[in-house]
Amino acid sequence: MINIDEEPMNQDWVKQGWDLPPYKSKAFRSIVSNLSKFRKLPIYKMAVRNGLIKNDKWTGKKIP
């Protein structure tokens, strides 16, 4: 039996991009209250791998 969520890279396979407000922004904090739990999610790890988050700071596109 195949479990597509078994490997960390596949756990969030439908969501392959960042569609949240910039990390740690006011809008982001209104959605995510627990950063330590969020940092364990595949979307966070993917953002780090893709260079959107470096040293736990948002380096992606700025939204005015």
C-alpha distances in whole Angstrom, upper triangle without the diagonal:
4,7,10,12,11,14,17,18,15,16,19,18,20,23,24,28,30,31,33,37,38,36,39,41,43,40,37,39,39,36,34,36,34,34,33,29,29,30,26,24,23,25,28,26,26,30,31,29,31,34,35,35,37,38,37,39,39,40,38,40,43,43,47
4,6,9,9,11,14,15,12,13,16,14,17,20,20,24,27,28,30,33,34,33,36,38,40,37,34,36,37,33,31,34,32,31,30,27,27,27,23,21,19,22,25,23,22,26,27,26,27,30,31,32,33,35,34,36,35,36,35,37,39,40,44
4,5,5,8,11,12,9,10,13,12,14,17,18,22,24,25,27,30,31,30,32,35,36,34,31,32,33,29,28,30,28,28,26,23,23,23,20,18,16,19,22,20,20,23,25,23,25,28,28,29,31,32,30,33,32,33,32,34,37,37,41
4,6,7,9,9,6,7,9,8,11,14,14,18,20,22,24,27,28,27,30,32,34,31,28,30,31,27,26,28,26,26,25,22,21,21,18,16,14,16,19,18,17,20,22,20,21,25,25,26,28,30,28,30,29,30,29,31,33,34,37
4,6,7,8,5,4,8,8,11,13,14,17,19,20,22,25,26,24,27,29,31,29,26,27,28,24,23,25,23,22,21,18,18,18,15,13,11,14,16,15,15,18,20,19,20,23,23,23,26,27,25,27,27,28,27,29,32,32,36
4,7,9,7,7,11,11,14,16,16,20,21,23,24,28,28,26,29,31,33,31,28,29,30,27,25,27,24,23,22,19,19,19,15,14,12,15,18,16,16,20,20,19,21,24,25,24,26,27,26,28,28,29,29,31,34,34,38
4,6,5,6,10,10,14,15,15,18,20,22,23,26,26,24,27,30,32,30,27,28,30,26,24,26,24,22,21,19,18,17,14,13,10,14,15,13,13,17,17,16,18,21,22,22,23,24,23,26,26,27,26,29,31,32,36
4,5,5,8,9,13,13,12,15,16,19,20,23,23,21,23,26,28,27,23,25,26,23,21,23,20,19,17,15,14,13,10,9,7,10,12,9,10,13,14,13,15,18,18,18,20,21,20,22,22,23,23,25,28,29,33
4,6,7,7,11,11,10,13,15,17,19,22,22,20,23,26,28,26,23,25,27,23,22,24,22,20,19,17,16,15,13,11,7,10,12,9,8,12,13,11,13,16,17,17,19,21,20,22,21,22,21,23,26,27,31
4,5,5,9,10,10,13,15,18,19,23,23,22,25,27,29,27,24,26,27,24,22,25,23,22,21,19,17,17,14,12,9,11,14,12,11,14,16,14,15,19,19,20,22,24,23,24,23,24,23,25,28,29,32
4,6,9,9,10,13,15,17,18,21,22,20,23,25,27,25,22,23,24,21,19,22,20,19,18,15,14,14,12,9,7,9,12,11,11,14,16,15,16,19,19,19,22,23,21,23,23,24,23,25,27,28,31
4,6,6,7,10,11,13,14,18,19,18,21,22,24,22,19,21,22,18,17,20,19,18,18,15,13,14,12,9,6,7,11,11,9,12,14,14,15,18,17,18,20,22,20,22,20,22,20,22,24,24,28
4,5,6,10,12,14,16,20,21,20,23,25,27,24,22,24,25,21,21,24,23,21,22,19,17,17,16,12,9,10,13,13,11,13,16,15,15,18,18,19,22,24,23,24,22,23,21,23,25,26,29
4,6,9,12,12,15,18,20,20,23,24,26,23,21,23,24,20,20,23,23,22,23,20,18,19,18,14,11,11,14,15,13,15,18,17,16,20,19,20,23,26,24,25,22,23,21,22,24,24,28
4,6,8,9,11,15,16,16,20,20,22,20,17,20,20,17,17,20,20,19,20,18,15,16,15,12,9,8,11,12,10,11,15,15,14,17,15,17,20,23,21,21,19,20,17,18,21,21,24
4,7,9,12,15,16,16,20,21,23,21,18,21,22,19,19,22,22,20,21,19,16,16,16,13,10,8,11,11,8,9,13,12,11,14,13,15,18,21,19,20,17,18,15,17,20,20,24
4,6,9,12,12,13,17,18,20,18,15,19,20,17,17,21,21,19,20,19,15,16,16,13,11,8,10,11,8,8,12,11,9,12,10,13,16,19,18,17,15,15,12,13,16,16,20
4,6,8,9,10,13,14,16,14,12,15,16,14,14,18,18,16,18,17,13,14,15,12,11,7,9,11,9,7,11,12,10,11,9,11,14,17,15,14,12,12,10,11,13,13,17
4,7,9,11,14,13,15,12,11,14,15,12,13,17,18,17,19,18,14,16,17,14,13,10,11,14,12,11,14,16,14,15,12,14,18,20,18,17,14,15,12,12,13,12,16
4,6,8,10,10,12,9,7,10,11,9,10,14,15,14,17,16,12,14,16,13,13,10,11,14,13,11,14,16,15,15,12,13,16,18,16,14,12,14,11,12,12,11,14
4,6,8,7,9,6,5,9,10,9,10,14,15,14,17,17,14,15,18,16,16,13,12,16,15,12,15,18,16,16,12,12,16,18,15,13,10,12,10,10,9,8,11
4,6,6,9,8,6,10,12,11,11,14,15,13,16,17,13,14,17,16,16,13,11,15,14,11,13,16,14,13,9,9,13,14,12,10,6,9,7,8,7,7,10
4,6,9,9,6,8,11,11,10,12,12,10,13,14,10,11,14,13,14,11,9,12,13,10,11,14,14,12,9,8,11,12,9,7,5,9,9,10,10,11,14
4,7,8,6,6,9,10,9,10,11,9,12,14,11,11,15,15,17,14,12,15,16,13,14,17,17,15,12,10,12,12,9,8,7,11,12,13,12,12,14
4,5,5,6,9,10,10,12,14,12,16,17,14,15,18,18,19,16,14,18,18,15,16,20,19,17,13,12,15,15,12,10,9,12,12,12,10,10,11
4,5,5,6,9,10,11,14,13,17,18,15,17,20,20,22,19,17,21,21,18,20,23,22,21,17,16,18,19,16,14,12,15,15,15,13,11,12
4,6,5,7,9,11,14,14,17,18,15,17,20,19,20,17,16,20,20,17,19,23,21,20,17,16,19,20,17,15,13,16,15,14,13,11,11
4,5,5,6,9,11,10,14,14,11,13,16,15,17,13,13,16,17,14,16,19,19,18,14,14,17,17,14,13,11,14,13,14,13,12,14
4,5,5,6,9,9,12,13,11,13,16,16,18,15,14,18,19,17,18,21,21,20,17,15,18,18,14,13,13,16,16,17,16,15,16
4,6,7,11,12,15,15,13,16,19,18,20,17,17,20,21,19,21,24,24,23,20,19,21,22,18,17,16,19,19,19,17,16,17
4,7,9,11,14,13,11,14,16,15,17,14,14,18,19,17,19,22,22,22,18,18,21,21,17,17,16,19,18,19,18,16,18
4,6,7,10,9,7,11,13,12,15,13,12,15,17,15,17,20,20,20,17,16,18,19,15,15,15,18,18,19,18,18,20
4,6,9,9,9,12,14,14,17,16,14,18,19,18,19,23,23,23,20,18,20,19,16,16,17,20,20,22,21,20,22
4,6,6,6,9,11,11,15,14,13,15,18,17,18,21,22,22,19,17,19,18,14,16,16,20,21,23,22,22,24
4,5,5,6,9,10,13,12,10,13,15,14,14,18,19,18,16,13,15,14,10,12,13,17,18,20,20,20,23
4,5,5,7,10,13,13,11,12,16,15,15,18,20,19,17,14,15,14,11,14,15,19,20,23,23,24,26
4,5,5,7,11,12,10,12,15,15,15,18,20,20,18,16,17,17,13,16,17,20,21,23,24,24,27
4,5,5,9,8,7,9,12,12,12,15,17,17,15,13,15,15,12,14,14,17,17,20,20,21,24
4,6,8,8,5,7,10,10,10,13,15,14,13,11,12,12,9,12,13,16,16,19,20,21,24
4,7,9,7,7,11,12,11,13,16,16,16,14,15,15,12,15,16,19,19,22,23,25,28
4,5,6,7,9,10,11,13,14,16,15,13,16,16,14,16,16,18,18,21,22,23,26
4,5,5,6,8,10,10,12,14,13,13,15,17,15,17,16,18,17,20,22,23,26
4,6,5,6,9,10,10,12,11,11,14,16,13,15,13,15,14,16,18,19,23
4,5,5,6,9,10,11,9,8,11,12,10,11,11,13,13,16,17,19,22
4,5,5,6,9,10,10,9,11,12,11,13,13,14,14,17,20,21,25
4,5,5,6,9,9,9,11,14,13,14,13,13,13,16,18,20,24
4,5,5,6,5,6,9,12,10,11,9,10,9,12,15,16,20
4,5,5,6,5,6,9,8,10,9,10,10,14,16,19,22
4,6,8,8,9,12,12,13,13,12,12,16,18,21,24
4,6,8,9,13,13,13,11,10,10,13,16,18,22
4,5,6,10,11,10,9,7,7,11,14,17,20
4,7,10,10,8,6,5,5,8,11,13,17
4,7,6,5,5,5,7,11,12,15,18
4,5,5,7,7,9,13,14,17,20
4,5,8,9,13,16,17,20,22
4,7,9,12,15,16,18,20
4,6,9,12,12,15,17
4,6,8,9,11,14
4,7,8,11,14
4,6,9,13
4,6,10
4,6
4
